[in-house]
Amino acid sequence: MTLRVAACRPEDREDVVALWRATFPGYTDDPAAQLALALSNRSSAVFVARDEGGLAGTAMAGSDGIRGWLHYVAVAEDRRGRGIARALVAHCEAWLAAQRGVTKVNLQVRGDNDGVIGLYQRLGYAIEDRASLGKRLAPPGGQVPPPPASGTPGCLDVTVTHLEATLPPGPIRPPTPALKLAMLRVDRISVPYFRYLYAEIGRDWIWHERRLQDDATLSARFADPGVQVHVLHAGGEPGGYVEFDLRRLPAEAELAFFGLRGELAGRGIGRWLLDWAMREMWRSKPRRLYVNTCTLDHPAALPLYQRLGFRPFAQERRTILDPRPLN
């Protein structure tokens, strides 16, 4: 038997969801939604094992920032007892140690599932004296409660679209705008400079998540060599920036942030900058590029991503507190 373990690809998703439904019939969360969430989150990864007969097993690995976690370790019923689960768990452990720097892995198994508990004990896991507590933020089935009606004071309804590109850009590049443009990478950007860029470039698009993070959190992020910030200078002053998250290579490179100052929009600079960013990320040889955009972004953002080769693969609706009073 030749077994290959690799990151889950778009063409694997249907088989993965079918395996999860067959292996975990009592789970109340929607497997398709769980898979889409894991693939869109840079702190998690889904791995598949394939042999001559097709999909043999899966495993999901994730990090909460301190510990690693295993989820959805599943092996097709007709392939069990061949060491597939052992190979998947070992792959997850290696990914968590190398890509996330965790020193301990946790998992949860139902208390009456003696067979699975025994499997993990043979792999070096031990039952610990812990109380497992949980709280549901959504009802069984994984469906998020309907958001407040449009116009509810203090809330915004936001649709997030997750996109990926699996092929590098072609040889033809967008025309260079008739402006004095330069791209400069900032080595370990300082927190004050980052906050300036984030506030100026995200002002019209209600960027707010990073404003809520403290200086220590931001400083630690930008100290990681896998996070890169490149600033677009237009006419000699900062006009935009892109932020790459390369910590999940070779699985993917993420375009974490991409934006221009408002007065530069509509002049062809966005298309030129996105093309530059995609080519720069492909130099790292990822299997895919990932980005997400939402309905708070510039109306041209989603069509621009699609014109340059990104394809939507998941969409979700969120309700957030309106952050504009923070201004």
Contacts in CASP RR format, 6 or more apart in sequence:
PFRMAT RR
TARGET T0000
AUTHOR 0000-0000-0000
METHOD contacts of the structure
MODEL  1
MTLRVAACRPEDREDVVALWRATFPGYTDDPAAQLALALSNRSSAVFVAR
DEGGLAGTAMAGSDGIRGWLHYVAVAEDRRGRGIARALVAHCEAWLAAQR
GVTKVNLQVRGDNDGVIGLYQRLGYAIEDRASLGKRLAPPGGQVPPPPAS
GTPGCLDVTVTHLEATLPPGPIRPPTPALKLAMLRVDRISVPYFRYLYAE
IGRDWIWHERRLQDDATLSARFADPGVQVHVLHAGGEPGGYVEFDLRRLP
AEAELAFFGLRGELAGRGIGRWLLDWAMREMWRSKPRRLYVNTCTLDHPA
ALPLYQRLGFRPFAQERRTILDPRPLN
1 51 0 8 1.000
1 52 0 8 1.000
1 82 0 8 1.000
2 51 0 8 1.000
2 52 0 8 1.000
3 49 0 8 1.000
3 50 0 8 1.000
3 51 0 8 1.000
3 56 0 8 1.000
3 84 0 8 1.000
3 87 0 8 1.000
4 49 0 8 1.000
4 50 0 8 1.000
4 51 0 8 1.000
5 47 0 8 1.000
5 48 0 8 1.000
5 49 0 8 1.000
5 87 0 8 1.000
5 88 0 8 1.000
5 91 0 8 1.000
6 47 0 8 1.000
6 48 0 8 1.000
6 50 0 8 1.000
7 45 0 8 1.000
7 46 0 8 1.000
7 47 0 8 1.000
7 48 0 8 1.000
7 251 0 8 1.000
7 252 0 8 1.000
7 287 0 8 1.000
8 16 0 8 1.000
8 35 0 8 1.000
8 39 0 8 1.000
8 45 0 8 1.000
8 46 0 8 1.000
8 47 0 8 1.000
8 48 0 8 1.000
8 58 0 8 1.000
9 48 0 8 1.000
9 287 0 8 1.000
10 164 0 8 1.000
10 166 0 8 1.000
10 313 0 8 1.000
12 48 0 8 1.000
12 55 0 8 1.000
13 32 0 8 1.000
13 35 0 8 1.000
15 48 0 8 1.000
15 54 0 8 1.000
15 55 0 8 1.000
16 31 0 8 1.000
16 35 0 8 1.000
16 46 0 8 1.000
16 48 0 8 1.000
16 55 0 8 1.000
16 58 0 8 1.000
17 31 0 8 1.000
17 32 0 8 1.000
17 35 0 8 1.000
19 55 0 8 1.000
19 57 0 8 1.000
19 58 0 8 1.000
19 74 0 8 1.000
19 76 0 8 1.000
20 27 0 8 1.000
20 31 0 8 1.000
20 34 0 8 1.000
20 35 0 8 1.000
20 58 0 8 1.000
20 72 0 8 1.000
20 74 0 8 1.000
21 31 0 8 1.000
22 77 0 8 1.000
23 74 0 8 1.000
23 75 0 8 1.000
23 77 0 8 1.000
24 31 0 8 1.000
24 72 0 8 1.000
24 74 0 8 1.000
28 140 0 8 1.000
28 141 0 8 1.000
28 142 0 8 1.000
29 140 0 8 1.000
29 141 0 8 1.000
29 142 0 8 1.000
30 141 0 8 1.000
30 142 0 8 1.000
30 143 0 8 1.000
33 142 0 8 1.000
34 72 0 8 1.000
35 46 0 8 1.000
36 162 0 8 1.000
36 313 0 8 1.000
36 314 0 8 1.000
36 316 0 8 1.000
38 44 0 8 1.000
38 45 0 8 1.000
38 46 0 8 1.000
38 60 0 8 1.000
38 62 0 8 1.000
38 71 0 8 1.000
39 46 0 8 1.000
39 162 0 8 1.000
39 313 0 8 1.000
39 314 0 8 1.000
40 162 0 8 1.000
40 290 0 8 1.000
40 292 0 8 1.000
40 314 0 8 1.000
42 245 0 8 1.000
42 247 0 8 1.000
42 248 0 8 1.000
42 254 0 8 1.000
42 290 0 8 1.000
43 62 0 8 1.000
43 63 0 8 1.000
43 64 0 8 1.000
43 65 0 8 1.000
43 100 0 8 1.000
44 60 0 8 1.000
44 61 0 8 1.000
44 62 0 8 1.000
44 63 0 8 1.000
45 60 0 8 1.000
45 61 0 8 1.000
45 62 0 8 1.000
45 92 0 8 1.000
45 95 0 8 1.000
45 99 0 8 1.000
45 248 0 8 1.000
45 251 0 8 1.000
46 58 0 8 1.000
46 59 0 8 1.000
46 60 0 8 1.000
46 61 0 8 1.000
46 72 0 8 1.000
47 58 0 8 1.000
47 59 0 8 1.000
47 60 0 8 1.000
47 61 0 8 1.000
47 88 0 8 1.000
47 91 0 8 1.000
47 92 0 8 1.000
47 95 0 8 1.000
48 55 0 8 1.000
48 57 0 8 1.000
48 58 0 8 1.000
49 55 0 8 1.000
49 56 0 8 1.000
49 57 0 8 1.000
49 58 0 8 1.000
49 59 0 8 1.000
49 75 0 8 1.000
49 84 0 8 1.000
49 87 0 8 1.000
49 88 0 8 1.000
50 56 0 8 1.000
51 79 0 8 1.000
55 76 0 8 1.000
56 75 0 8 1.000
56 76 0 8 1.000
56 79 0 8 1.000
56 82 0 8 1.000
56 84 0 8 1.000
57 74 0 8 1.000
57 75 0 8 1.000
57 76 0 8 1.000
57 79 0 8 1.000
57 84 0 8 1.000
57 85 0 8 1.000
57 88 0 8 1.000
58 72 0 8 1.000
58 73 0 8 1.000
58 74 0 8 1.000
58 88 0 8 1.000
59 70 0 8 1.000
59 71 0 8 1.000
59 72 0 8 1.000
59 73 0 8 1.000
59 74 0 8 1.000
59 85 0 8 1.000
59 88 0 8 1.000
59 89 0 8 1.000
59 91 0 8 1.000
59 92 0 8 1.000
60 70 0 8 1.000
60 71 0 8 1.000
60 72 0 8 1.000
60 73 0 8 1.000
60 92 0 8 1.000
61 68 0 8 1.000
61 69 0 8 1.000
61 70 0 8 1.000
61 71 0 8 1.000
61 92 0 8 1.000
61 93 0 8 1.000
61 95 0 8 1.000
61 96 0 8 1.000
62 68 0 8 1.000
62 69 0 8 1.000
62 70 0 8 1.000
62 71 0 8 1.000
62 96 0 8 1.000
62 100 0 8 1.000
63 69 0 8 1.000
63 96 0 8 1.000
63 100 0 8 1.000
63 101 0 8 1.000
63 102 0 8 1.000
65 100 0 8 1.000
65 102 0 8 1.000
66 102 0 8 1.000
67 102 0 8 1.000
67 104 0 8 1.000
67 105 0 8 1.000
67 106 0 8 1.000
68 96 0 8 1.000
68 100 0 8 1.000
68 102 0 8 1.000
68 104 0 8 1.000
68 105 0 8 1.000
68 106 0 8 1.000
69 105 0 8 1.000
69 106 0 8 1.000
69 107 0 8 1.000
70 89 0 8 1.000
70 92 0 8 1.000
70 105 0 8 1.000
70 106 0 8 1.000
70 107 0 8 1.000
71 107 0 8 1.000
73 85 0 8 1.000
73 88 0 8 1.000
73 89 0 8 1.000
73 107 0 8 1.000
75 81 0 8 1.000
75 84 0 8 1.000
75 85 0 8 1.000
75 88 0 8 1.000
85 119 0 8 1.000
86 123 0 8 1.000
89 120 0 8 1.000
89 123 0 8 1.000
92 105 0 8 1.000
93 105 0 8 1.000
96 102 0 8 1.000
96 105 0 8 1.000
97 103 0 8 1.000
99 247 0 8 1.000
99 248 0 8 1.000
105 125 0 8 1.000
107 120 0 8 1.000
107 125 0 8 1.000
108 132 0 8 1.000
109 116 0 8 1.000
109 117 0 8 1.000
109 120 0 8 1.000
110 116 0 8 1.000
111 117 0 8 1.000
117 127 0 8 1.000
121 127 0 8 1.000
138 144 0 8 1.000
138 145 0 8 1.000
139 145 0 8 1.000
144 317 0 8 1.000
147 155 0 8 1.000
147 157 0 8 1.000
147 317 0 8 1.000
147 318 0 8 1.000
147 319 0 8 1.000
148 155 0 8 1.000
148 157 0 8 1.000
148 319 0 8 1.000
150 157 0 8 1.000
154 321 0 8 1.000
154 322 0 8 1.000
155 319 0 8 1.000
155 320 0 8 1.000
155 321 0 8 1.000
155 322 0 8 1.000
156 206 0 8 1.000
156 296 0 8 1.000
156 319 0 8 1.000
156 320 0 8 1.000
156 321 0 8 1.000
156 322 0 8 1.000
157 317 0 8 1.000
157 318 0 8 1.000
157 319 0 8 1.000
158 294 0 8 1.000
158 295 0 8 1.000
158 296 0 8 1.000
158 317 0 8 1.000
158 318 0 8 1.000
158 319 0 8 1.000
158 320 0 8 1.000
159 294 0 8 1.000
159 295 0 8 1.000
159 315 0 8 1.000
159 316 0 8 1.000
159 317 0 8 1.000
159 318 0 8 1.000
160 292 0 8 1.000
160 293 0 8 1.000
160 294 0 8 1.000
160 315 0 8 1.000
160 316 0 8 1.000
160 317 0 8 1.000
160 318 0 8 1.000
161 292 0 8 1.000
161 293 0 8 1.000
161 294 0 8 1.000
161 302 0 8 1.000
161 312 0 8 1.000
161 314 0 8 1.000
161 315 0 8 1.000
162 290 0 8 1.000
162 291 0 8 1.000
162 292 0 8 1.000
162 312 0 8 1.000
162 313 0 8 1.000
162 314 0 8 1.000
162 315 0 8 1.000
162 316 0 8 1.000
163 290 0 8 1.000
163 291 0 8 1.000
163 292 0 8 1.000
163 293 0 8 1.000
163 305 0 8 1.000
163 306 0 8 1.000
163 310 0 8 1.000
163 311 0 8 1.000
163 312 0 8 1.000
163 313 0 8 1.000
164 252 0 8 1.000
164 288 0 8 1.000
164 289 0 8 1.000
164 290 0 8 1.000
164 291 0 8 1.000
164 310 0 8 1.000
164 311 0 8 1.000
164 313 0 8 1.000
165 278 0 8 1.000
165 288 0 8 1.000
165 289 0 8 1.000
165 308 0 8 1.000
165 309 0 8 1.000
165 310 0 8 1.000
165 311 0 8 1.000
166 287 0 8 1.000
166 288 0 8 1.000
166 289 0 8 1.000
166 311 0 8 1.000
167 309 0 8 1.000
168 278 0 8 1.000
168 279 0 8 1.000
168 282 0 8 1.000
169 275 0 8 1.000
169 278 0 8 1.000
169 279 0 8 1.000
169 282 0 8 1.000
169 308 0 8 1.000
169 309 0 8 1.000
173 272 0 8 1.000
173 275 0 8 1.000
174 268 0 8 1.000
174 271 0 8 1.000
174 272 0 8 1.000
174 275 0 8 1.000
175 272 0 8 1.000
176 272 0 8 1.000
177 267 0 8 1.000
177 268 0 8 1.000
177 269 0 8 1.000
177 272 0 8 1.000
179 234 0 8 1.000
179 235 0 8 1.000
179 267 0 8 1.000
179 269 0 8 1.000
180 234 0 8 1.000
180 235 0 8 1.000
180 236 0 8 1.000
181 232 0 8 1.000
181 233 0 8 1.000
181 234 0 8 1.000
181 235 0 8 1.000
181 269 0 8 1.000
181 272 0 8 1.000
182 232 0 8 1.000
182 233 0 8 1.000
182 236 0 8 1.000
183 230 0 8 1.000
183 231 0 8 1.000
183 232 0 8 1.000
183 233 0 8 1.000
183 276 0 8 1.000
184 230 0 8 1.000
184 231 0 8 1.000
184 233 0 8 1.000
185 228 0 8 1.000
185 229 0 8 1.000
185 230 0 8 1.000
185 231 0 8 1.000
186 193 0 8 1.000
186 229 0 8 1.000
186 230 0 8 1.000
186 231 0 8 1.000
188 222 0 8 1.000
188 223 0 8 1.000
189 222 0 8 1.000
189 229 0 8 1.000
191 215 0 8 1.000
191 218 0 8 1.000
191 219 0 8 1.000
191 222 0 8 1.000
194 210 0 8 1.000
194 218 0 8 1.000
194 222 0 8 1.000
194 229 0 8 1.000
195 210 0 8 1.000
195 211 0 8 1.000
195 218 0 8 1.000
197 229 0 8 1.000
197 231 0 8 1.000
197 238 0 8 1.000
197 240 0 8 1.000
197 241 0 8 1.000
198 207 0 8 1.000
198 210 0 8 1.000
198 211 0 8 1.000
198 257 0 8 1.000
199 211 0 8 1.000
200 238 0 8 1.000
200 261 0 8 1.000
201 207 0 8 1.000
201 239 0 8 1.000
201 240 0 8 1.000
201 241 0 8 1.000
201 259 0 8 1.000
201 260 0 8 1.000
201 261 0 8 1.000
201 262 0 8 1.000
202 259 0 8 1.000
203 262 0 8 1.000
204 262 0 8 1.000
204 298 0 8 1.000
205 259 0 8 1.000
205 296 0 8 1.000
205 297 0 8 1.000
205 298 0 8 1.000
206 296 0 8 1.000
206 323 0 8 1.000
206 324 0 8 1.000
207 257 0 8 1.000
208 323 0 8 1.000
208 326 0 8 1.000
210 218 0 8 1.000
211 323 0 8 1.000
211 326 0 8 1.000
221 227 0 8 1.000
222 229 0 8 1.000
224 247 0 8 1.000
226 244 0 8 1.000
226 245 0 8 1.000
226 246 0 8 1.000
226 247 0 8 1.000
227 243 0 8 1.000
227 244 0 8 1.000
227 245 0 8 1.000
227 246 0 8 1.000
227 247 0 8 1.000
227 256 0 8 1.000
228 243 0 8 1.000
228 244 0 8 1.000
228 246 0 8 1.000
229 241 0 8 1.000
229 242 0 8 1.000
229 243 0 8 1.000
229 244 0 8 1.000
230 241 0 8 1.000
230 242 0 8 1.000
230 243 0 8 1.000
230 244 0 8 1.000
230 277 0 8 1.000
230 280 0 8 1.000
231 238 0 8 1.000
231 239 0 8 1.000
231 240 0 8 1.000
231 241 0 8 1.000
232 238 0 8 1.000
232 239 0 8 1.000
232 240 0 8 1.000
232 241 0 8 1.000
232 242 0 8 1.000
232 260 0 8 1.000
232 269 0 8 1.000
232 273 0 8 1.000
233 239 0 8 1.000
234 240 0 8 1.000
234 261 0 8 1.000
234 264 0 8 1.000
234 269 0 8 1.000
238 261 0 8 1.000
239 260 0 8 1.000
239 261 0 8 1.000
239 264 0 8 1.000
240 259 0 8 1.000
240 260 0 8 1.000
240 261 0 8 1.000
240 264 0 8 1.000
240 273 0 8 1.000
241 257 0 8 1.000
241 259 0 8 1.000
242 255 0 8 1.000
242 257 0 8 1.000
242 258 0 8 1.000
242 259 0 8 1.000
242 273 0 8 1.000
242 277 0 8 1.000
243 255 0 8 1.000
243 256 0 8 1.000
243 257 0 8 1.000
243 258 0 8 1.000
244 253 0 8 1.000
244 254 0 8 1.000
244 255 0 8 1.000
244 256 0 8 1.000
244 277 0 8 1.000
244 280 0 8 1.000
244 281 0 8 1.000
245 253 0 8 1.000
245 254 0 8 1.000
245 256 0 8 1.000
246 253 0 8 1.000
246 254 0 8 1.000
246 281 0 8 1.000
246 284 0 8 1.000
246 286 0 8 1.000
248 254 0 8 1.000
248 286 0 8 1.000
249 284 0 8 1.000
249 285 0 8 1.000
249 286 0 8 1.000
250 284 0 8 1.000
250 285 0 8 1.000
250 286 0 8 1.000
250 287 0 8 1.000
251 286 0 8 1.000
251 287 0 8 1.000
251 288 0 8 1.000
252 286 0 8 1.000
252 287 0 8 1.000
252 288 0 8 1.000
252 289 0 8 1.000
252 290 0 8 1.000
253 281 0 8 1.000
253 282 0 8 1.000
253 284 0 8 1.000
253 286 0 8 1.000
253 288 0 8 1.000
253 289 0 8 1.000
253 290 0 8 1.000
254 289 0 8 1.000
254 290 0 8 1.000
254 291 0 8 1.000
255 277 0 8 1.000
255 278 0 8 1.000
255 281 0 8 1.000
255 289 0 8 1.000
255 290 0 8 1.000
255 291 0 8 1.000
258 273 0 8 1.000
258 274 0 8 1.000
258 277 0 8 1.000
258 291 0 8 1.000
259 270 0 8 1.000
259 273 0 8 1.000
260 269 0 8 1.000
260 270 0 8 1.000
260 273 0 8 1.000
264 270 0 8 1.000
265 298 0 8 1.000
265 300 0 8 1.000
266 300 0 8 1.000
270 304 0 8 1.000
271 304 0 8 1.000
271 307 0 8 1.000
271 308 0 8 1.000
274 304 0 8 1.000
274 305 0 8 1.000
274 308 0 8 1.000
275 308 0 8 1.000
278 289 0 8 1.000
278 308 0 8 1.000
281 289 0 8 1.000
282 289 0 8 1.000
289 310 0 8 1.000
291 305 0 8 1.000
291 310 0 8 1.000
293 301 0 8 1.000
293 302 0 8 1.000
293 305 0 8 1.000
306 312 0 8 1.000
END
